[in-house]
Amino acid sequence: MPPRPMKPCRQAGCSILTQDRSGYCPEHAALAEKRRQQQRAQYDKRRESAAKRGYGRKWQEAREGFLSRNSLCVACKQRGRIEPATVVDHIKPHRGDMALFWDRSNWQALCERCHNLKTARGE
């Protein structure tokens, strides 16, 4: 596979060329990561606890049972790959709707990678 093309750093005013996936030169990559960590910390302060969002002991037990019966990632399986499932994903985001949260027909087994990709797409 050919190397990634060189592009200017994403930091305003910086013209250093980089191939880094983040789009930042080494100097600004550290600053960008620090900003991301601060943003995550602020978000986590405002967010309710996992238990208040429904992910307490009852969920953990239901999750373990579901993964024991559905041990492979359904997204990987569709692509012809075999990957163990580690996450119970809500197909349609429940957004606090507890009926949808507990609706097992809205659950699917995913590996962490597929779950993170799905979440990043906003699905």
C-alpha positions in Angstrom: 0.0 0.0 0.0 1.4 3.4 -0.9 2.2 5.8 1.9 -0.3 8.5 2.9 0.2 11.8 1.1 1.8 14.6 3.1 -0.7 17.3 4.2 -0.3 20.5 6.1 -0.9 20.4 9.8 -4.5 21.1 10.8 -3.4 23.7 13.4 -4.1 27.2 12.1 -0.9 28.9 10.9 1.2 25.8 11.0 2.6 24.7 7.6 4.5 21.6 8.7 3.7 18.7 6.4 2.5 15.5 8.1 1.2 12.0 7.3 -0.2 11.5 10.8 -3.8 10.2 10.9 -4.8 13.0 13.3 -3.8 15.6 10.7 -1.5 17.3 13.1 2.3 17.7 13.2 3.9 16.0 16.3 4.0 19.3 18.2 0.3 20.1 17.7 -0.9 16.5 18.0 -0.1 16.6 21.7 -2.0 19.9 22.1 -5.0 18.5 20.1 -5.1 15.3 22.3 -5.0 17.5 25.5 -8.0 19.5 24.2 -9.9 16.3 23.4 -9.2 15.0 26.9 -10.4 18.3 28.5 -13.6 18.1 26.3 -14.2 14.5 27.4 -13.7 15.4 31.0 -16.2 18.3 30.8 -18.7 16.0 29.0 -18.3 13.3 31.7 -19.0 15.8 34.5 -22.4 16.7 32.9 -23.3 13.2 32.1 -25.4 11.0 34.4 -23.8 7.9 35.9 -24.0 4.6 34.0 -26.3 3.3 36.7 -28.7 6.3 36.3 -28.7 5.7 32.6 -29.8 2.1 33.1 -26.5 0.3 33.0 -26.5 -1.1 36.5 -26.4 -4.7 37.9 -29.6 -5.7 36.2 -28.2 -4.6 32.8 -24.9 -6.4 33.5 -26.7 -9.7 34.1 -28.9 -9.3 31.0 -25.8 -8.3 29.0 -23.8 -11.4 30.1 -26.8 -13.7 29.3 -27.2 -12.1 25.9 -23.5 -12.4 25.0 -23.4 -16.0 26.1 -26.1 -16.8 23.6 -24.8 -14.5 20.9 -21.1 -14.8 21.0 -20.1 -13.5 17.6 -20.2 -9.9 16.2 -23.1 -9.7 13.8 -21.4 -6.9 11.8 -18.2 -8.8 11.3 -20.2 -12.0 10.4 -21.9 -10.0 7.6 -18.5 -9.2 6.2 -17.4 -12.8 6.4 -15.2 -12.3 9.5 -15.4 -14.2 12.8 -14.9 -11.9 15.8 -16.1 -12.4 19.4 -18.8 -10.0 20.5 -18.0 -8.0 23.6 -20.8 -5.3 23.5 -24.6 -5.5 23.5 -25.6 -2.7 21.2 -29.0 -1.0 21.0 -29.8 -1.2 17.2 -32.0 1.9 17.5 -30.6 4.3 20.2 -32.9 4.3 23.2 -32.1 7.9 24.2 -33.4 7.2 27.8 -36.5 5.4 26.6 -36.5 2.4 29.1 -39.0 0.4 27.1 -36.7 0.6 24.1 -33.6 0.0 26.3 -35.0 -3.3 27.6 -36.5 -4.4 24.2 -34.3 -7.4 23.4 -35.3 -7.3 19.8 -33.4 -4.0 19.7 -30.2 -5.6 20.9 -27.3 -6.9 18.8 -24.0 -8.4 19.7 -21.0 -6.5 18.4 -17.2 -6.4 18.9 -15.9 -3.2 20.4 -14.5 -2.0 17.1 -17.8 -2.3 15.2 -19.7 -0.7 18.1 -17.3 2.2 18.2 -17.5 2.7 14.5 -21.3 2.6 14.6 -21.4 5.0 17.5 -19.0 7.4 15.7 -21.3 7.5 12.7 -24.1 8.5 15.1 -26.2 5.4 14.6 
